[in-house]
Amino acid sequence: MKPARKGPDSIRQGIDIMRRHKLLVTAESTNLQKELRAYRWEQDKNGRNLNRPVDKDNHGIDAVRYVCLNLLTTSRSGSYFLA
C-alpha cells in the first residue's frame, strides 16, 4: 500500500481523470457497480448541478479515484505502470 496524495479540489480532479479513461469493472465488483450507477452531483433548489459530488456511498469510487490521481497522472515508469 501507498498513501494517496490528496490536495485542494482532488475530488473533482480525480473524477475528471476517471472520465478520461475507460474503466473496466469486473462482474464480481458488484458494490463498485452499484456505487457507479448511483453516483450523483449536488443540486441547487432549482435542480441545477453544483459541480460537487454527493459524498455518500462512494468508498469504492474513492479508491478508484485515488488510483487515477496517483498513478494515471505520473510518469509511465516503475512498478505501477498502467497500459
Backbone atoms as SQL, in Angstrom:
CREATE TABLE atoms (id INTEGER PRIMARY KEY, chain TEXT, resi INTEGER, resn TEXT, atom TEXT, x REAL, y REAL, z REAL);
INSERT INTO atoms VALUES
  (1, 'A', 1, 'MET', 'N', 0.820, -1.169, 0.000),
  (2, 'A', 1, 'MET', 'CA', 0.000, 0.000, 0.000),
  (3, 'A', 1, 'MET', 'C', 0.869, 1.239, 0.000),
  (4, 'A', 2, 'LYS', 'N', 0.331, 2.272, -0.606),
  (5, 'A', 2, 'LYS', 'CA', 0.985, 3.570, -0.616),
  (6, 'A', 2, 'LYS', 'C', -0.064, 4.610, -0.255),
  (7, 'A', 3, 'PRO', 'N', 0.347, 5.661, 0.439),
  (8, 'A', 3, 'PRO', 'CA', -0.637, 6.695, 0.784),
  (9, 'A', 3, 'PRO', 'C', -1.093, 7.439, -0.463),
  (10, 'A', 4, 'ALA', 'N', -2.335, 7.869, -0.449),
  (11, 'A', 4, 'ALA', 'CA', -2.876, 8.640, -1.570),
  (12, 'A', 4, 'ALA', 'C', -2.488, 10.098, -1.396),
  (13, 'A', 5, 'ARG', 'N', -2.060, 10.718, -2.479),
  (14, 'A', 5, 'ARG', 'CA', -1.778, 12.148, -2.463),
  (15, 'A', 5, 'ARG', 'C', -3.093, 12.868, -2.725),
  (16, 'A', 6, 'LYS', 'N', -3.477, 13.692, -1.795),
  (17, 'A', 6, 'LYS', 'CA', -4.711, 14.447, -1.962),
  (18, 'A', 6, 'LYS', 'C', -4.392, 15.916, -1.729),
  (19, 'A', 7, 'GLY', 'N', -5.059, 16.753, -2.464),
  (20, 'A', 7, 'GLY', 'CA', -4.846, 18.179, -2.299),
  (21, 'A', 7, 'GLY', 'C', -6.134, 18.921, -2.546),
  (22, 'A', 8, 'PRO', 'N', -6.018, 20.234, -2.685),
  (23, 'A', 8, 'PRO', 'CA', -7.225, 21.031, -2.943),
  (24, 'A', 8, 'PRO', 'C', -7.921, 20.569, -4.220),
  (25, 'A', 9, 'ASP', 'N', -9.211, 20.418, -4.160),
  (26, 'A', 9, 'ASP', 'CA', -10.030, 20.042, -5.312),
  (27, 'A', 9, 'ASP', 'C', -9.667, 18.664, -5.882),
  (28, 'A', 10, 'SER', 'N', -9.099, 17.793, -5.055),
  (29, 'A', 10, 'SER', 'CA', -8.668, 16.486, -5.549),
  (30, 'A', 10, 'SER', 'C', -9.840, 15.604, -5.963),
  (31, 'A', 11, 'ILE', 'N', -11.007, 15.823, -5.377),
  (32, 'A', 11, 'ILE', 'CA', -12.160, 15.001, -5.750),
  (33, 'A', 11, 'ILE', 'C', -12.536, 15.267, -7.200),
  (34, 'A', 12, 'ARG', 'N', -12.708, 16.528, -7.560),
  (35, 'A', 12, 'ARG', 'CA', -13.079, 16.834, -8.946),
  (36, 'A', 12, 'ARG', 'C', -11.963, 16.494, -9.923),
  (37, 'A', 13, 'GLN', 'N', -10.706, 16.698, -9.521),
  (38, 'A', 13, 'GLN', 'CA', -9.592, 16.332, -10.392),
  (39, 'A', 13, 'GLN', 'C', -9.585, 14.828, -10.647),
  (40, 'A', 14, 'GLY', 'N', -9.793, 14.043, -9.595),
  (41, 'A', 14, 'GLY', 'CA', -9.824, 12.591, -9.750),
  (42, 'A', 14, 'GLY', 'C', -10.973, 12.135, -10.622),
  (43, 'A', 15, 'ILE', 'N', -12.143, 12.740, -10.453),
  (44, 'A', 15, 'ILE', 'CA', -13.294, 12.389, -11.281),
  (45, 'A', 15, 'ILE', 'C', -13.019, 12.743, -12.737),
  (46, 'A', 16, 'ASP', 'N', -12.379, 13.886, -12.968),
  (47, 'A', 16, 'ASP', 'CA', -12.036, 14.283, -14.331),
  (48, 'A', 16, 'ASP', 'C', -11.097, 13.267, -14.985),
  (49, 'A', 17, 'ILE', 'N', -10.120, 12.796, -14.234),
  (50, 'A', 17, 'ILE', 'CA', -9.199, 11.774, -14.758),
  (51, 'A', 17, 'ILE', 'C', -9.957, 10.487, -15.032),
  (52, 'A', 18, 'MET', 'N', -10.862, 10.098, -14.129),
  (53, 'A', 18, 'MET', 'CA', -11.652, 8.883, -14.336),
  (54, 'A', 18, 'MET', 'C', -12.472, 8.982, -15.616),
  (55, 'A', 19, 'ARG', 'N', -13.016, 10.135, -15.889),
  (56, 'A', 19, 'ARG', 'CA', -13.839, 10.325, -17.094),
  (57, 'A', 19, 'ARG', 'C', -13.024, 10.233, -18.378),
  (58, 'A', 20, 'ARG', 'N', -11.741, 10.513, -18.295),
  (59, 'A', 20, 'ARG', 'CA', -10.891, 10.481, -19.494),
  (60, 'A', 20, 'ARG', 'C', -10.394, 9.079, -19.830),
  (61, 'A', 21, 'HIS', 'N', -10.653, 8.114, -18.967),
  (62, 'A', 21, 'HIS', 'CA', -10.177, 6.749, -19.176),
  (63, 'A', 21, 'HIS', 'C', -11.353, 5.783, -19.216),
  (64, 'A', 22, 'LYS', 'N', -11.152, 4.704, -19.915),
  (65, 'A', 22, 'LYS', 'CA', -12.148, 3.636, -19.926),
  (66, 'A', 22, 'LYS', 'C', -11.882, 2.763, -18.711),
  (67, 'A', 23, 'LEU', 'N', -12.837, 2.729, -17.807),
  (68, 'A', 23, 'LEU', 'CA', -12.688, 1.926, -16.600),
  (69, 'A', 23, 'LEU', 'C', -13.334, 0.569, -16.815),
  (70, 'A', 24, 'LEU', 'N', -12.601, -0.468, -16.540),
  (71, 'A', 24, 'LEU', 'CA', -13.112, -1.826, -16.668),
  (72, 'A', 24, 'LEU', 'C', -13.413, -2.349, -15.271),
  (73, 'A', 25, 'VAL', 'N', -14.675, -2.641, -15.023),
  (74, 'A', 25, 'VAL', 'CA', -15.113, -3.113, -13.707),
  (75, 'A', 25, 'VAL', 'C', -15.540, -4.567, -13.870),
  (76, 'A', 26, 'THR', 'N', -14.973, -5.432, -13.054),
  (77, 'A', 26, 'THR', 'CA', -15.282, -6.854, -13.162),
  (78, 'A', 26, 'THR', 'C', -16.708, -7.138, -12.708),
  (79, 'A', 27, 'ALA', 'N', -17.245, -8.243, -13.165),
  (80, 'A', 27, 'ALA', 'CA', -18.595, -8.657, -12.784),
  (81, 'A', 27, 'ALA', 'C', -18.685, -8.912, -11.283),
  (82, 'A', 28, 'GLU', 'N', -17.578, -9.312, -10.671),
  (83, 'A', 28, 'GLU', 'CA', -17.566, -9.599, -9.237),
  (84, 'A', 28, 'GLU', 'C', -17.568, -8.326, -8.391),
  (85, 'A', 29, 'SER', 'N', -17.295, -7.186, -8.978),
  (86, 'A', 29, 'SER', 'CA', -17.230, -5.912, -8.244),
  (87, 'A', 29, 'SER', 'C', -18.616, -5.288, -8.142),
  (88, 'A', 30, 'THR', 'N', -19.534, -6.026, -7.541),
  (89, 'A', 30, 'THR', 'CA', -20.928, -5.591, -7.515),
  (90, 'A', 30, 'THR', 'C', -21.126, -4.305, -6.709),
  (91, 'A', 31, 'ASN', 'N', -20.390, -4.134, -5.622),
  (92, 'A', 31, 'ASN', 'CA', -20.542, -2.912, -4.832),
  (93, 'A', 31, 'ASN', 'C', -20.068, -1.689, -5.613),
  (94, 'A', 32, 'LEU', 'N', -18.961, -1.819, -6.325),
  (95, 'A', 32, 'LEU', 'CA', -18.477, -0.700, -7.140),
  (96, 'A', 32, 'LEU', 'C', -19.469, -0.393, -8.258),
  (97, 'A', 33, 'GLN', 'N', -20.031, -1.420, -8.853),
  (98, 'A', 33, 'GLN', 'CA', -21.040, -1.200, -9.899),
  (99, 'A', 33, 'GLN', 'C', -22.222, -0.410, -9.348),
  (100, 'A', 34, 'LYS', 'N', -22.695, -0.783, -8.168),
  (101, 'A', 34, 'LYS', 'CA', -23.820, -0.074, -7.546),
  (102, 'A', 34, 'LYS', 'C', -23.467, 1.385, -7.276),
  (103, 'A', 35, 'GLU', 'N', -22.256, 1.610, -6.765),
  (104, 'A', 35, 'GLU', 'CA', -21.833, 2.976, -6.480),
  (105, 'A', 35, 'GLU', 'C', -21.774, 3.810, -7.761),
  (106, 'A', 36, 'LEU', 'N', -21.210, 3.246, -8.813),
  (107, 'A', 36, 'LEU', 'CA', -21.095, 3.989, -10.072),
  (108, 'A', 36, 'LEU', 'C', -22.466, 4.319, -10.652),
  (109, 'A', 37, 'ARG', 'N', -23.401, 3.400, -10.533),
  (110, 'A', 37, 'ARG', 'CA', -24.758, 3.646, -11.044),
  (111, 'A', 37, 'ARG', 'C', -25.486, 4.716, -10.225),
  (112, 'A', 38, 'ALA', 'N', -25.208, 4.785, -8.922),
  (113, 'A', 38, 'ALA', 'CA', -25.929, 5.685, -8.040),
  (114, 'A', 38, 'ALA', 'C', -25.235, 7.040, -7.853),
  (115, 'A', 39, 'TYR', 'N', -24.068, 7.230, -8.442),
  (116, 'A', 39, 'TYR', 'CA', -23.287, 8.450, -8.223),
  (117, 'A', 39, 'TYR', 'C', -24.064, 9.672, -8.699),
  (118, 'A', 40, 'ARG', 'N', -24.112, 10.691, -7.873),
  (119, 'A', 40, 'ARG', 'CA', -24.887, 11.896, -8.176),
  (120, 'A', 40, 'ARG', 'C', -24.100, 13.153, -7.822),
  (121, 'A', 41, 'TRP', 'N', -24.544, 14.254, -8.415),
  (122, 'A', 41, 'TRP', 'CA', -23.979, 15.576, -8.132),
  (123, 'A', 41, 'TRP', 'C', -24.969, 16.361, -7.296),
  (124, 'A', 42, 'GLU', 'N', -24.452, 17.195, -6.391),
  (125, 'A', 42, 'GLU', 'CA', -25.323, 18.052, -5.597),
  (126, 'A', 42, 'GLU', 'C', -26.057, 19.012, -6.526),
  (127, 'A', 43, 'GLN', 'N', -27.276, 19.364, -6.143),
  (128, 'A', 43, 'GLN', 'CA', -28.077, 20.283, -6.943),
  (129, 'A', 43, 'GLN', 'C', -28.584, 21.431, -6.077),
  (130, 'A', 44, 'ASP', 'N', -28.801, 22.571, -6.724),
  (131, 'A', 44, 'ASP', 'CA', -29.395, 23.689, -6.004),
  (132, 'A', 44, 'ASP', 'C', -30.907, 23.500, -5.944),
  (133, 'A', 45, 'LYS', 'N', -31.622, 24.452, -5.363),
  (134, 'A', 45, 'LYS', 'CA', -33.060, 24.303, -5.184),
  (135, 'A', 45, 'LYS', 'C', -33.832, 24.282, -6.493),
  (136, 'A', 46, 'ASN', 'N', -33.171, 24.707, -7.589),
  (137, 'A', 46, 'ASN', 'CA', -33.807, 24.692, -8.914),
  (138, 'A', 46, 'ASN', 'C', -33.439, 23.454, -9.724),
  (139, 'A', 47, 'GLY', 'N', -32.682, 22.532, -9.119),
  (140, 'A', 47, 'GLY', 'CA', -32.324, 21.293, -9.798),
  (141, 'A', 47, 'GLY', 'C', -31.091, 21.377, -10.675),
  (142, 'A', 48, 'ARG', 'N', -30.341, 22.483, -10.581),
  (143, 'A', 48, 'ARG', 'CA', -29.110, 22.623, -11.382),
  (144, 'A', 48, 'ARG', 'C', -27.933, 22.014, -10.634),
  (145, 'A', 49, 'ASN', 'N', -27.071, 21.306, -11.376),
  (146, 'A', 49, 'ASN', 'CA', -25.883, 20.696, -10.776),
  (147, 'A', 49, 'ASN', 'C', -24.953, 21.773, -10.243),
  (148, 'A', 50, 'LEU', 'N', -24.353, 21.505, -9.077),
  (149, 'A', 50, 'LEU', 'CA', -23.449, 22.447, -8.419),
  (150, 'A', 50, 'LEU', 'C', -21.983, 22.091, -8.612),
  (151, 'A', 51, 'ASN', 'N', -21.680, 21.119, -9.434),
  (152, 'A', 51, 'ASN', 'CA', -20.299, 20.698, -9.701),
  (153, 'A', 51, 'ASN', 'C', -19.606, 20.186, -8.436),
  (154, 'A', 52, 'ARG', 'N', -20.402, 19.615, -7.509),
  (155, 'A', 52, 'ARG', 'CA', -19.883, 18.950, -6.314),
  (156, 'A', 52, 'ARG', 'C', -20.568, 17.600, -6.206),
  (157, 'A', 53, 'PRO', 'N', -19.807, 16.534, -6.121),
  (158, 'A', 53, 'PRO', 'CA', -20.450, 15.220, -5.985),
  (159, 'A', 53, 'PRO', 'C', -21.071, 15.057, -4.605),
  (160, 'A', 54, 'VAL', 'N', -22.147, 14.291, -4.541),
  (161, 'A', 54, 'VAL', 'CA', -22.762, 13.945, -3.263),
  (162, 'A', 54, 'VAL', 'C', -21.823, 12.967, -2.572),
  (163, 'A', 55, 'ASP', 'N', -21.429, 13.273, -1.345),
  (164, 'A', 55, 'ASP', 'CA', -20.479, 12.431, -0.615),
  (165, 'A', 55, 'ASP', 'C', -21.238, 11.366, 0.160),
  (166, 'A', 56, 'LYS', 'N', -21.679, 10.335, -0.579),
  (167, 'A', 56, 'LYS', 'CA', -22.470, 9.269, 0.034),
  (168, 'A', 56, 'LYS', 'C', -22.252, 7.977, -0.752),
  (169, 'A', 57, 'ASP', 'N', -22.063, 6.869, -0.038),
  (170, 'A', 57, 'ASP', 'CA', -21.913, 5.550, -0.672),
  (171, 'A', 57, 'ASP', 'C', -20.917, 5.588, -1.822),
  (172, 'A', 58, 'ASN', 'N', -19.697, 6.034, -1.539),
  (173, 'A', 58, 'ASN', 'CA', -18.708, 6.175, -2.605),
  (174, 'A', 58, 'ASN', 'C', -17.321, 5.655, -2.216),
  (175, 'A', 59, 'HIS', 'N', -17.265, 4.697, -1.319),
  (176, 'A', 59, 'HIS', 'CA', -15.966, 4.205, -0.847),
  (177, 'A', 59, 'HIS', 'C', -15.178, 3.517, -1.959),
  (178, 'A', 60, 'GLY', 'N', -15.838, 2.707, -2.761),
  (179, 'A', 60, 'GLY', 'CA', -15.156, 2.060, -3.881),
  (180, 'A', 60, 'GLY', 'C', -14.720, 3.074, -4.922),
  (181, 'A', 61, 'ILE', 'N', -15.580, 4.033, -5.212),
  (182, 'A', 61, 'ILE', 'CA', -15.242, 5.085, -6.172),
  (183, 'A', 61, 'ILE', 'C', -14.052, 5.892, -5.665),
  (184, 'A', 62, 'ASP', 'N', -14.008, 6.165, -4.354),
  (185, 'A', 62, 'ASP', 'CA', -12.870, 6.884, -3.789),
  (186, 'A', 62, 'ASP', 'C', -11.575, 6.130, -4.052),
  (187, 'A', 63, 'ALA', 'N', -11.590, 4.821, -3.878),
  (188, 'A', 63, 'ALA', 'CA', -10.385, 4.022, -4.116),
  (189, 'A', 63, 'ALA', 'C', -9.952, 4.118, -5.578),
  (190, 'A', 64, 'VAL', 'N', -10.899, 4.031, -6.493),
  (191, 'A', 64, 'VAL', 'CA', -10.582, 4.149, -7.926),
  (192, 'A', 64, 'VAL', 'C', -10.051, 5.552, -8.217),
  (193, 'A', 65, 'ARG', 'N', -10.664, 6.547, -7.613),
  (194, 'A', 65, 'ARG', 'CA', -10.241, 7.933, -7.825),
  (195, 'A', 65, 'ARG', 'C', -8.815, 8.142, -7.335),
  (196, 'A', 66, 'TYR', 'N', -8.461, 7.550, -6.185),
  (197, 'A', 66, 'TYR', 'CA', -7.092, 7.662, -5.676),
  (198, 'A', 66, 'TYR', 'C', -6.097, 7.039, -6.649),
  (199, 'A', 67, 'VAL', 'N', -6.453, 5.906, -7.234),
  (200, 'A', 67, 'VAL', 'CA', -5.581, 5.284, -8.239),
  (201, 'A', 67, 'VAL', 'C', -5.396, 6.233, -9.411),
  (202, 'A', 68, 'CYS', 'N', -6.493, 6.793, -9.886),
  (203, 'A', 68, 'CYS', 'CA', -6.417, 7.716, -11.019),
  (204, 'A', 68, 'CYS', 'C', -5.551, 8.921, -10.688),
  (205, 'A', 69, 'LEU', 'N', -5.730, 9.496, -9.515),
  (206, 'A', 69, 'LEU', 'CA', -4.951, 10.669, -9.125),
  (207, 'A', 69, 'LEU', 'C', -3.474, 10.364, -8.976),
  (208, 'A', 70, 'ASN', 'N', -3.166, 9.197, -8.434),
  (209, 'A', 70, 'ASN', 'CA', -1.781, 8.894, -8.086),
  (210, 'A', 70, 'ASN', 'C', -1.020, 8.102, -9.127),
  (211, 'A', 71, 'LEU', 'N', -1.711, 7.403, -10.002),
  (212, 'A', 71, 'LEU', 'CA', -0.997, 6.571, -10.973),
  (213, 'A', 71, 'LEU', 'C', -1.177, 7.035, -12.409),
  (214, 'A', 72, 'LEU', 'N', -2.327, 7.505, -12.758),
  (215, 'A', 72, 'LEU', 'CA', -2.559, 7.884, -14.150),
  (216, 'A', 72, 'LEU', 'C', -2.043, 9.273, -14.474),
  (217, 'A', 73, 'THR', 'N', -1.590, 10.010, -13.466),
  (218, 'A', 73, 'THR', 'CA', -1.028, 11.339, -13.706),
  (219, 'A', 73, 'THR', 'C', 0.478, 11.359, -13.524),
  (220, 'A', 74, 'THR', 'N', 1.094, 10.192, -13.257),
  (221, 'A', 74, 'THR', 'CA', 2.536, 10.127, -13.063),
  (222, 'A', 74, 'THR', 'C', 3.197, 9.556, -14.306),
  (223, 'A', 75, 'SER', 'N', 4.513, 9.555, -14.299),
  (224, 'A', 75, 'SER', 'CA', 5.242, 9.024, -15.453),
  (225, 'A', 75, 'SER', 'C', 4.989, 7.535, -15.618),
  (226, 'A', 76, 'ARG', 'N', 5.195, 7.052, -16.796),
  (227, 'A', 76, 'ARG', 'CA', 4.954, 5.638, -17.096),
  (228, 'A', 76, 'ARG', 'C', 6.192, 4.806, -16.790),
  (229, 'A', 77, 'SER', 'N', 6.568, 4.776, -15.547),
  (230, 'A', 77, 'SER', 'CA', 7.738, 4.010, -15.168),
  (231, 'A', 77, 'SER', 'C', 7.508, 3.374, -13.810),
  (232, 'A', 78, 'GLY', 'N', 8.363, 2.433, -13.472),
  (233, 'A', 78, 'GLY', 'CA', 8.277, 1.805, -12.162),
  (234, 'A', 78, 'GLY', 'C', 7.288, 0.668, -12.115),
  (235, 'A', 79, 'SER', 'N', 6.989, 0.212, -10.917),
  (236, 'A', 79, 'SER', 'CA', 6.164, -0.972, -10.747),
  (237, 'A', 79, 'SER', 'C', 4.672, -0.685, -10.874),
  (238, 'A', 80, 'TYR', 'N', 4.276, 0.567, -11.057),
  (239, 'A', 80, 'TYR', 'CA', 2.866, 0.905, -11.140),
  (240, 'A', 80, 'TYR', 'C', 2.442, 1.333, -12.539),
  (241, 'A', 81, 'PHE', 'N', 3.155, 0.927, -13.539),
  (242, 'A', 81, 'PHE', 'CA', 2.826, 1.281, -14.919),
  (243, 'A', 81, 'PHE', 'C', 1.481, 0.693, -15.303),
  (244, 'A', 82, 'LEU', 'N', 0.615, 1.535, -15.844),
  (245, 'A', 82, 'LEU', 'CA', -0.686, 1.091, -16.342),
  (246, 'A', 82, 'LEU', 'C', -0.719, 1.307, -17.839),
  (247, 'A', 83, 'ALA', 'N', -1.038, 0.288, -18.590),
  (248, 'A', 83, 'ALA', 'CA', -1.092, 0.417, -20.051),
  (249, 'A', 83, 'ALA', 'C', -2.451, 0.865, -20.498);
